[in-house]
Amino acid sequence: MYRYDEFDERFVRERVAQFRAQVARRLDGSLSEDEFKPLRLKNGLYLQLHAYMLRIAVPYGTMNTRQLRQLAHIARTYDKGYGHFTTRQNLQFNWPKLKDIPDILDLLADVEMHAIQTSGNCIRNVTSDQFAGVAADEVEDPRLTAELIRQWSSQHPEFVWLPRKFKIAVTGAEHDRAAIKVHDIGLKIKRDTQGRVGYEVIVGGGLGRTPMIGKVIRDFLPKDELLAYLEAVMRVYNSEGRRDNKFKARVKILVHETGEAEFRDRVEAEYAKLDGPTINAPAEEIERIAAYFAPPAYESLPATSETLAKARAEDAALDRFVEQNGFAHKQPGYIALTISLKPVGGVPGDMSDAQMEAFADIADRYSLGEIRVTHSQNLVLPHVKQDDVPAVHAALKEAGLATANAGLVTDIIACPGLDYCALATAKSIPIAQEIAKTFADEARQKAIGELPIKISGCINACGHHHVGAIGILGLEKGGRENYQITIGGDATEHASLGERLGPGIDAEDVPGAIEAVVETYLSEKSGAESFIETVRRTGPEPFKTRFADYIASRQTQTEAAE
């Protein structure tokens, strides 16, 4: 795990001091809200519907237990006793007071955390695979690359005022668990035919009001040329990206309007002008960073655990938890465990201060003190001995964190929506809660299988609804909340955008509509097909027909009631 050096420490502390003075000037009226806004956004501070919201960076989703305990302390002391994990592998506090923000930032700095570049038109927090360094299918741990990009992009003098926000994701595996194809830049670590390690570079992905799948502009970029090539991409975007219309300012629009081939040529031409050695990190710096991501001190253990096998045979809840939330570890005798923050009826992604402290204790005792944050708003214990899983499960159960639904129909991604967000046009959280209750039966969840549902409360798509196997978009129509349903979205290496089933529906009709969609899948599936596989085989028509029938039946019920 990366640890701050002297530069990092000084950089973060200086920013806290600067912002403390800026907050003081806002509070005494020396700065207007319009003057203060760009300053607070550069420090991760938003003004939401009811209060300020502070977004804290968790670079590439990795944190230690000391950091989580500090977050628990902040939640208890300065917020309402909880934090909210997001699809950017960040954590948000929704209720801090402006006067307390500098103190919170100082507390974060004490544990090597900050909120810099988690908002504003800059390069945001770099995200990665939550199983980085653990997965057997990865070419190389992508966190080294993500950390290198973090250092290069932090306060980069040329890219602090981009046309629009900019998001980068990195994966080191063949199976994409980082959604790289729907980021401004996605990087896939790979080997060429000679066995050299490098990157596939994807540019122009993104969601929001104009969703697009990214385009490959370099099939193989040698590893030691990364920063110079990123610099070239960013220069083209910074100089040619639109600043006259924020809805057309993202790099995906530039790639689309310029054309994939022409955009690639412009990047290559810019790259040819650069003095690569002055931009790319020297070998000794790469080695320094890599040392922080060396594998931990694993014990030498048998590949399988008789202790765990016996416990699973005797405890159905434990067996279900391991089956659904377990992830195969490349180290024999170990397992990674996804910890769902989606209990039925709960708020997706929320974690109380007490749960944070309990989870930190569990991670210290059973996961070598390391925690991961996923872009599906869950957490991961990456280094658990298989022998310890029964004890981990018991501790998680006591903390209310043992929900066995990772990847299932109740593991719903949802943005904060109209309960918090000033941009939202509809609520997301209550919809997620009602859908989860509809499918609360564990046996039914298992029968349905993997089914990612993603909900956004506005067109900005913070809930990633476009790439949900079932996507739900909340809008406002005629003074009422109105929800569009899509199917067929996918954020993996087979990335695709969902297709609308029909007209928008009222909030109270959404759970029934989702049930109709799921029942269509169960009647249409062939063998062990997943939901997305069935949709791709049958096309959307059977689902559209069932959806239309559902709307008609609801209309009939309403007319009869009147």
N, C-alpha and C positions, 0 to 999 in steps of 0.2 A: 504494500500500500504506500502511495506517495506521501512523503512528509515535506512540509515547507522548509525551504532553505532560508538564508538571511534575507535574500531579495524578496521572497514571497511575504515574509513576516513584515518587513518594512513597508512594502507596497500596500498591504491590506491595512496596516495601522495608520498610514498616512491618509488613505481614503476615508477611514472612519473619522479621523480628526477633521478632515475637510468637510465631510457631511455633517458633523456635529455643528460646525459653524454655520453651515447653510440652513440647517433646521432651526437654529436659534434666530437667524435672520427672518425665516418664514414666520416663526411664532411671534416675533416682535413687530411684524408688518413691513420690515425692510424689503422683503421679497414678496411679490404678488404670487398667486397660484400659477399664473401663466409663466412667470419667470422661474418658479420653483419646479414646475413639472419636469422639464428635461433633466434637472439635477437629481430629482428623486428617482426618475426612471433609470438613470445610470447606476443607481444603488438598489435596484430591485423593489422599489416602493411604488405601489399603485394606490389610487383612490377608487375604492369600490362603491357599491350602493350604500352601505351602512357605515363603513370604516375604512381605514387604510389596510392594505394587504402587503405583507413583506414576503418576497419569494427568495428562498435561500438555495444557493447552488450546492448540488451534490455531484461533483464532476464524475462523469461516466458511471454514476450510480453507486460508487463505493464509499462507505463510511465505516468508522470504528465505533466502539461502544462508548468511548468518552464523548464523542460528538453527539451520539443519540441521547446520552444522559443530559448533556447541555441543552439539547432541544427540548427535552422534557422539562427542565428547569425554566426555560424561557416560556414554554406553553403554560406552565402553572403560574408563573410570576407576572407575565406581561400579556397573556392572551386569555382564552376561556378554557384552558386545560386540555387542548388538543392541537394537533397539526394535521395538515392535509397533504398527502403525497400525490404528485402530479404525473402526467404522461411525459414530462421532460426529465424524469428522475430527480425532480426537485422536491422541496417541501415548502408549503405556504402557511403563514400565520394570517388568519383572516380578521383579527380584532385588535391589533396593537394600536396604542396611542402614539401620535406623532412625537410627542415630547420624549417618549421612551425609546424611539428607534436607535439613536446613537448608543445608548447603553446596551441594547440588544446586539448591535453590530460589534461592540467591544467584547461582549460575551462570546459571540461567534468567533472572533479573532483569537480568543484564548484557546480555542480548540481547532484552529486551522480551518475555519469556515468563513464564508462571506456571502454577500448578495450582489456582487459586482457582475455586470453584464448578464443578469437574468431578465433584463427587460431593455427596451430602447432599440434603436436601429444600429445594432452591432452584432458581432458574432456571439451567439448565446452559448449557454452551458453545453458542452459536447457530450453526447450520449453514446451508450454502447450496449453490448450484450450483457445481461445480468449474470450470465454464467461464464463470463470471461475468465480465463485461467483455469477453469474447471471442466469445460466441455471437451469431450474426446474428439469432436469433429472440427476443432479449430486448427488453423495453420499456425497461428501465433496469437498470444494474448493481445487483444486490441486496446487494452488500457494504456499500454506504452504509447501507442500512436495518439490516443485521445489526450493523454497528458502532454505530449509534445505539442499538439495543436492548442491546448489550453495556454501553454506558456507563450507560444508564438502569437496567439490572437488577443491575449489580455492587454488592453490599452494599446493595441497596434496603432501607431499614429496615423496611418492612412485609412484605417477602417473603423474609426470610432463613430462616424456619421455616415452610415451607408444609406442607400435609398430606402431600405426597409430592413427589418430584422432578418437574421441569417442563422440557419440551424445546420449543424453538421453531426452525422452519426457514423460510427465505425463498427464493423463486425469482422471477426477473424475466422468465422465458420462458414461452411457451405450453406447451412440452414440459417436463414436470416431471422434473428430474434431482436434486431435493433431497428427494423423498419427503414432501412437505408434508402429505399427507392422512393420514399415520400419525404425526403429531406432536401434542403437546398443543395447540399453536397452529401453524398453517401459514399463511403469508402469500404471496399471489401478486400481484405487481405487474402492474397492467393499466391500460388507458385506458377511460374511459367514453365515451358517445356524443358528448360535446363535446370529446373529446381530452384531458381532464384525466387526470393520473397519480394513481392511488390504489391501494388494496389490496382484494383479496378475502380475507376473514378466515374461516379454517376452524378450528374448535375441537373437541376431543374425540377426536382420533385417537390411536392407540397400539397396541402389540403386547402382549407378555407373556401372562399367563394368560387375559386377556379381550381379545382383539384386536378393534379397531373402526376403521372408517373415519370420519374427521372430518366434521363437519357445517358447512355454510356458514352463518354467523350474520350476516355483512354481505357483500352482493354487491359493494358499492363503498364504501370508506372513503376520504375525501379524504386525500391524502398528509400534510398538515400536522396531521392529527388523530390520528396513529398512537399516540403514547405515552399520551395520555389514554384512548384506547379500550383499549389493552392493560392499562392500570391498572384500568379497569373490569372487564375479564375476570378479572384476577388477584384483585381484591377479592371478587368473587362466589365464586370458587373458594376463596380463603383463609378466607372466613367460613362457607361452606356445605359445603366438601369434608369428607369423613369423616376423623376422626383416631382412631376406635376400632378400625379394621380396615385394616391397610396394604394388603391385597389389594383393598380397595374405595375407596382414597383418591385415585386419580388423577382428573383432571378428566373423563376419558371416562366414568367411572362416574356422576359428577354430571350430566353432560349426558344420559346414557342414562336415569337414574332420574327426573330432573326433566322430561325431554322437551325436544326441540329447540326448540320454539316458546317454552315457558316459560323455558328458559335464556336464549334470545335476549332475551326481554322483561326478565329480571332484569339482564342486562348493559346493555341500553339505559337502564333506569331508573337504574342506578348511574352510567352515563356522563352522564346528564342532570344529576346532582348535582355532578359534578366541575367545577372551575374549569380548563378546558382550557389557557388561556394560561400558567398557572403550571406545568403539567406538560409540555406539548409543547415541543420544542426550538425556540428562536428561529431565524429565517432565517439569521442570521449564523453560528450554530453549524452548521447544515446545510451552508452554503457552505464552512465550514472543513473539515468532514469530507469533503465531496465533492471538495475539491481534492486529497486524498490518493489518490483513486481516478480521477484524470484519466488518460486513455490514455497509455501510455508513448511515448517518442520513436521511433515506427516510421519505417523508411525507406520511401521511395516506390518501390514495386516492381511489376513486371508481375503480373497476377493468377495466372498459372501459371508454373512454372519448367521450362525446357527441361533444365536440369541434373538436376533430380530425375526428370523423365520418362525421360531417358536412363539414369540410374543404376538406376531401377526395372526397366527393360527388360533390363538386364544382370545384375541380382541378384535372384533369386527371393525370398530371405529378406527383403531390404529391401522389395520390392514387397508381400509379405504383411504386414509390419510396418505399412507406411503404410496399407494397405487396412483393417486391423483396428484399429489403435490411433490412427489419425489422426482429427482432428476439424476440420471446416471453420472457418476463422477469418474474422471479419468484415473484417479488414484485408487487402487484396490482397497476395499474395505471402507470406503467413504461414500457419502451421498450428499447431494445438495437438496435443500428443502425450500419450496416456495411457501411463504406464510401469507395466506390470504387476508387482506383487509376488507373483505366483502362478506361479512356475516349477513344472513338473510334479514332484511329490515334495517340494516345499518347504512351508513353513508359511505359509499365507495371511496377508499383512500384515506379515510380518517383514522387517527390513532391517538388515544388519550395519553396524557403524561404518565399515568401509572402503567399503561401498557408499554410505553417506550422504555421505562426503567426496568420492567420485568423482562422485556425482550433483550435489553442490553445484558442483563444478568445471564440469560440463556445463551446469548452469543459468546459471552466471556467463558462460560463453562464448557460449551459444547461446539463452538464454531471458530475457535482460535481468535476470538475478539473481532471478527469481520462480519459486516452486513452489506447487503446489496439492495438497491432500490430498483424496481422494474418500471418499464414504461407502461405497464398495465396496472399501476397503482398498488402493487404488492411489494413485499420484502422477500429477501432470500437469506437463508443461512447456508453459506457456500461450502463449509468444510465440516460436516458432521460425520463422526464415526458411526457406521451402521449399528454397532453394539449399543450406541447411546440413543438411538432413535426412540425407543419406548419412553425413556426418561424425558427426552425433549418434548415428545407428544404430550405427556402428562403435564409438564410445565406450561406448555402453550395452552392446553385446555384450561388450566387454572387462570391464565391471563386472558381468556376469551379470544385466543388467536389460533384455534385448531380447526377452523373451517376447512373441510376437504373438498374444495371446489375449483382449484386452479384450472383455468381454461374452459370451465363448464358454463352452462347457460346463466348461472347466478354470479359468475365472476365478471361483473359488468363494469366497463370503463364509463365514467360519467364526469363531465366537467362540473364546476360549482353551479353553473346556470344562474337563473334569475333569483336564487336565494342569496347570492353574493355579488355577482358580476354586473357591472354597469353597462356592459355591451350586450348582455344576454337579452333574448326576446321571449324565452320560455324557460320553465324549470326543467332541470335534469334529474336532480337527486330524488324527488318523490316518484318520478317515473321508474327509475332504477329500482327503488325500494319495492314498488308494487309488482314489477316484473319478477323480482327475486322471490317475493311471497307466492306468486302464481306457480313458480317452479320449485318451491321449497322442498318437496319430497326428494330425498336423496336417491332413492331407487329410480325415480323418473329422470333425474339429472344424469345418472349413469347411463340409462337407456338412450338418452338423447346424444350423449357424448360431447366431443369438443364443439363448442359453439360460441365464438366471441361476439358479444353484443356491445356496441359502443354508442354512446349518447352525447350529443352536443346541444347546448341550449341556444346556439345562434350559428350563423353562417361561418363564423371564424373557425369552427371545427376543432376546438381544443379537446373534445372527446374522441376525435379521430373517427367520426361516424362513417366517413367515406370508405374506410377500409375495414369496417366491421362486417363479419359474415352476415349479421343483421345490423344495419345502421339506423339510428333514429335521430332526426334533426328537428329541434323545436323552433318554431317561428311564431310570429304574431299575425293573426288574420281576423280582421273585423272585430278587434278588441278581445279576442280569445286566443288562448294558446293552441297552436295547431302543429301536428307532428307528421313529418314525412318519413315513410319506412322504405329502406333500401335493402337489397340482398346481394350477395356475391362479392363483397369487398374482402380484400386480403392484404395484410401488411408484410407478408413474408417474401422470400425470393421469387414467389409466383405472384407478385403484387398485382392487384386489380382494384378498380373502383366499383362500388355498388351501383345497382340500377334500381330506380324507383319502382315501387309496386303499383302506385296509383295516387289519387288525391290525398291531401293531408287529412288527418282525423283529430278529434278532440282527445284531450288528455285521458279521460276516463275510458276511452276505447282502445288505448294502446296495449295494455296487457292482453286483452282478448285478441287483438290483431296479431300480436307476437305468438300467442298460443295457436292461432290458425296457421301461421307460417310454419311453426314447428311441427304441427300435425301433418301438414302437407309433406314436409321432409320425411317424416316417419313412414308415411304411406308410399312415397316415391322412391325411397332409398333402395339401393341394390346391395345386398350383403352387408359388409362392414363399412360402407361409404360414410365419410363424414358429411356434414351439412354442405360445406363448400364444394366437395366433390360431386354431390348430388345436383347442386345448382348448376355446376358446369356441364354436367351430362345432360340434364333435362332442359336447361335454359330456364328463364324466369317465368314462362307462361303458366305452368301449373300453379305457381305461387300467386301470380297475378289473378288468376281465376278464383282461387280460394279467398284471396284478399277482397276481391270485388263482392263475392258472396257474403263475406263477413260484414262489409259496409252496408250492403243491402238489408241484411237481417237486422242490423242495429237501427237502420232507418225505419224499418217496419215496426220494431219495438217502440221507438220514440213516438211514431205516429199513433200507435195503439194506446200509449200512455196518455197522449194528449186528448 
